[in-house]
Amino acid sequence: MKDLDFNRDKDIARDFLSSFADANGEPKYMKILQDVANHKFKAIQIDLEDLFHYKDLDEDFLGRITENTRRYIGIFADAIDELMPEPTEAFPDDDQDILMTQRSEEGTENTDGSDPLQRMPPEIKRF
């Protein structure tokens, strides 16, 4: 069995998300990420057709995604976490935002930041 480099695959996913353009030449997924950051959407759907038509993508990567989708959902989620822009629009805080702010503040009071196990995992921040 061939050794898989998931860090390289995350780099490919990050490059795809940041570079893929729609028919108008607009950065499709970066616009979606901005909408998520601005609380207009809560989920990101990645179209396999977009992956198939992406110029810099090898067919092996697409095959690995279709054969091991669960793992690649996590790889794309990590890439999205790295690319997520700051909000550009003001929005009212909902209950989730208030809880996340409180959790973040409590986390900084209890640690000096040197222990990575004491940080809030990105999975919690994604909701």
C-alpha positions in Angstrom: 0.0 0.0 0.0 1.2 3.5 -0.9 2.1 5.8 2.0 -0.3 8.7 2.1 0.8 12.2 3.0 -2.2 13.8 4.6 -0.4 17.1 5.2 0.3 17.4 1.5 -3.4 16.6 0.8 -4.4 19.4 3.3 -2.1 21.8 1.3 -3.8 20.7 -1.9 -7.2 21.2 -0.3 -6.2 24.6 1.0 -4.9 25.6 -2.4 -8.1 24.5 -4.1 -10.3 26.4 -1.7 -8.3 29.6 -2.0 -7.8 29.4 -5.8 -10.8 27.8 -7.4 -12.7 30.4 -9.4 -16.3 30.2 -10.7 -17.4 30.9 -14.3 -17.1 34.6 -13.7 -13.5 34.4 -12.4 -14.6 35.0 -8.8 -13.0 33.0 -6.0 -15.9 30.7 -5.3 -15.0 29.1 -2.0 -13.3 32.1 -0.5 -16.6 34.0 -1.0 -18.4 31.1 0.7 -15.9 31.2 3.6 -16.5 34.9 3.9 -20.3 34.3 4.1 -19.7 31.7 6.8 -17.5 34.2 8.7 -20.3 36.8 8.4 -22.9 34.2 9.7 -24.8 34.1 6.5 -24.2 30.4 6.1 -23.3 27.6 8.6 -22.0 24.9 6.2 -19.7 24.7 3.2 -20.5 22.3 0.4 -17.7 21.3 -1.8 -18.7 20.2 -5.3 -16.8 17.2 -6.6 -17.3 18.6 -10.1 -15.3 21.6 -9.0 -12.5 19.3 -7.8 -12.7 17.4 -11.1 -12.3 20.6 -13.2 -9.6 22.2 -11.0 -6.5 22.8 -13.1 -3.9 21.8 -10.5 -5.5 18.7 -9.2 -4.2 15.2 -9.8 -6.7 12.4 -10.3 -5.2 10.4 -7.5 -6.3 13.1 -5.0 -9.9 13.0 -6.3 -9.8 9.2 -6.0 -8.6 9.4 -2.4 -11.4 11.7 -1.6 -14.1 9.4 -3.1 -12.6 6.3 -1.5 -12.0 7.8 2.0 -14.5 10.6 2.3 -14.7 10.6 6.1 -11.0 11.4 6.5 -11.1 14.0 3.7 -14.0 15.8 5.3 -11.6 16.4 8.3 -8.7 17.4 6.0 -10.9 19.9 4.2 -12.2 21.1 7.6 -8.7 21.7 8.8 -7.9 23.6 5.6 -11.0 25.7 6.0 -10.1 26.5 9.6 -6.7 27.9 8.4 -8.4 29.9 5.6 -11.4 31.3 7.4 -11.4 35.1 7.1 -12.4 37.5 9.7 -16.0 38.8 9.6 -16.5 41.9 7.4 -20.0 42.7 8.5 -21.5 43.4 11.9 -24.0 40.9 13.1 -25.9 40.6 16.4 -24.5 38.0 18.8 -26.7 35.0 19.1 -26.5 32.5 22.0 -23.8 30.5 20.3 -21.6 33.5 19.9 -22.0 34.5 23.6 -21.1 31.0 24.7 -18.1 30.8 22.5 -16.8 34.2 23.8 -17.2 33.0 27.3 -15.4 29.8 26.6 -12.6 31.6 24.9 -12.2 34.0 27.8 -12.2 31.3 30.4 -9.6 29.3 28.4 -7.2 32.3 28.5 -7.6 32.8 32.2 -6.7 29.3 33.2 -3.6 28.7 31.0 -0.4 30.4 29.9 -0.9 29.0 26.4 2.0 26.6 26.5 -0.1 23.5 26.7 -1.8 22.7 23.4 -4.2 20.4 25.2 -5.7 23.4 27.1 -6.7 25.2 23.9 -10.2 25.1 22.6 -10.4 22.6 19.7 -11.4 24.0 16.3 -14.3 21.5 16.1 -16.1 23.4 18.9 -15.6 26.7 17.2 -17.1 25.5 13.9 -20.8 25.5 15.0 
